[in-house]
């Protein structure tokens, strides 16, 4: 059976059109700025910006804030990262607070060993006092030495006959507790909390 030239020509044109579409698709895929640009993903840096804590903690709450060989000293506003007003949540998240015990709204916890594991007292979720029995550079020194260093202080008496030297700075206090004339503990924080803890032996 003989086919019409028109039918044969139509079939050839249809085949050529199909082949051309396929070639165009490949060329478009290879052409720069086509689908490759549309699918390009933005570059994301996983580096932490300089000065930003890797764990998302607030500046100054990282354990590395104390340099090697640097003397640790409690002051009237606390010690190390345990500043008066610092929150329990932030300190715990930064790994700087452990073993919290709540006794009638007064939470006592242990600070990091980097600062001699001080006792940290918190009320309403915030630091009100820090007490160190080791690592503070003045522990073990004569009480007369700190009295000479802080002549503006005053002698105070605590529970069990303990003697102390208290230095008041606005609403906060720095307290040196003495045993046998030698400094055995140093506390710093809100004056009311420091006084209550020293005279009652507990609480904040």
Order of alpha helices (4+ residues) and beta strands (2+ residues): alpha-alpha-beta-beta-alpha-beta-beta-beta-beta-alpha-beta-beta-beta-beta-alpha
